[in-house]
Amino acid sequence: MIALFIALGRSVLRDRAGLVMTFLLPPLVFLLFAAIFGASARGDVDLRVALYDGATDARG
């Protein structure tokens, strides 16, 4: 049982994408939602969003 735990732990440490998805992405998502919805509770939401439409060409 301990050998399996160690093997899975090594597997997670070797996989950089899995490591980021496990430990870095959840706090970032939490901070994003906390910033958005925490500001809405005070009533001052200032959110700027950029949109890129890659489906159209320069002629429109």
HELIX and SHEET records of a PDB file:
HELIX    1   1 ILE A    2  ARG A   14  1                                  13    
HELIX    2   2 ARG A   16  LEU A   19  1                                   4    
HELIX    3   3 VAL A   20  LEU A   24  3                                   5    
HELIX    4   4 LEU A   25  ARG A   42  1                                  18    
END                                                                             
